[in-house]
Amino acid sequence: MIKVKICGVRTVDDALKCVECGADAVGMLLAPSPRRIPIERARDIEKSLPPFVTSVIVLMPATVEEAIEAVHEIGPDAIQLQGDESPEMLEEMRREIPGVRLIKAVHVGSGGEVEKARMYEGVADAILLDTMSPNRGGSGKTHDWAVSAKVVDSIRKPVVLAGGLRPENVAEAVRMVRPYAVDVASGVESPGLVKDVELMREFIRNAKEALDGR
Ligand SMILES: O=C(O)c1ccccc1NCC(=O)[C@H](O)[C@H](O)COP(=O)(O)O
């Protein structure tokens, strides 16, 4: 069954709401974003999660050391790399922080997405396809899902679909792209960047039931 990651979680309270609604993974922003939180808060959120819910920190590290430090301070299950990290940086992270899963974001909208995803196929545990935007994420905008579907068909790693997903469009996106997982930030928030229980329940239900009977 498709997995759901809720990203941009800013408080322990919101993290527990995600768990209650059935999220498989919770993402915390340490990269520049209105959803960015301090390291200490990310550690508290990580510690609040029960077994079998994956903690993910989202980074755009300038150096491998920056990523290693964040991992040592927070203890996440996975790192999502949302910037211009090279395959060599990911290789070094694999050596230095073994056991921490690496999710590499590839932005859709600038061309060459299949080639970019292939570049990271050997060093990332999953590829996340997000919409190209000035902030590199959290845009609330969808992209051309035909491109994402092509990436899914072209690589042998799990693909996470992100970018502008909402309760109303997630089922269609899943049916068209057939990703391993979907990821959402703004589409399940009420004003103030607070995660909304009703929107999360609807989003998770629609994502997980999208392929029923197909
Ligand atoms: O969410 C952000 O504010 C953000 C900013 C900069 C880099 C990454 C960011 N989010 C990472 C995610 O995994 C989001 O869920 C993804 O970008 C989709 O966001 P949205 O379009 O709002 O659902």
The ligand as an SDF file (V2000), in Angstrom:
LIG
                    3D

 23 23  0  0  0  0  0  0  0  0999 V2000
    7.9400   22.6750    2.8280 O   0  0  0  0  0  0  0  0  0  0  0  0
    8.7510   23.5910    2.6950 C   0  0  0  0  0  0  0  0  0  0  0  0
    8.5270   24.7430    3.1150 O   0  0  0  0  0  0  0  0  0  0  0  0
   10.0730   23.3410    2.0190 C   0  0  0  0  0  0  0  0  0  0  0  0
   10.9030   24.4100    1.7380 C   0  0  0  0  0  0  0  0  0  0  0  0
   12.1430   24.2020    1.1670 C   0  0  0  0  0  0  0  0  0  0  0  0
   12.5410   22.9120    0.8290 C   0  0  0  0  0  0  0  0  0  0  0  0
   11.7010   21.8370    1.0810 C   0  0  0  0  0  0  0  0  0  0  0  0
   10.4690   22.0350    1.6650 C   0  0  0  0  0  0  0  0  0  0  0  0
    9.6020   20.9790    1.8730 N   0  0  0  0  0  0  0  0  0  0  0  0
    9.9530   19.6330    1.5680 C   0  0  0  0  0  0  0  0  0  0  0  0
    8.8370   18.6970    1.3380 C   0  0  0  0  0  0  0  0  0  0  0  0
    9.0760   17.4870    1.3670 O   0  0  0  0  0  0  0  0  0  0  0  0
    7.4540   19.1780    0.9660 C   0  0  0  0  0  0  0  0  0  0  0  0
    6.5010   18.2680    1.4190 O   0  0  0  0  0  0  0  0  0  0  0  0
    7.3690   19.2410   -0.5500 C   0  0  0  0  0  0  0  0  0  0  0  0
    8.2150   20.2490   -0.9890 O   0  0  0  0  0  0  0  0  0  0  0  0
    5.9290   19.5150   -1.0340 C   0  0  0  0  0  0  0  0  0  0  0  0
    5.4050   20.6860   -0.5110 O   0  0  0  0  0  0  0  0  0  0  0  0
    3.9080   21.1290   -0.9100 P   0  0  0  0  0  0  0  0  0  0  0  0
    3.9150   21.4680   -2.3610 O   0  0  0  0  0  0  0  0  0  0  0  0
    3.6130   22.2980   -0.0510 O   0  0  0  0  0  0  0  0  0  0  0  0
    3.0300   19.9710   -0.5970 O   0  0  0  0  0  0  0  0  0  0  0  0
  1  2  2  0
  2  3  1  0
  2  4  1  0
  4  5  1  0
  4  9  2  0
  5  6  2  0
  6  7  1  0
  7  8  2  0
  8  9  1  0
  9 10  1  0
 10 11  1  0
 11 12  1  0
 12 13  2  0
 12 14  1  0
 14 15  1  0
 14 16  1  0
 16 17  1  0
 16 18  1  0
 18 19  1  0
 19 20  1  0
 20 21  2  0
 20 22  1  0
 20 23  1  0
M  END
$$$$
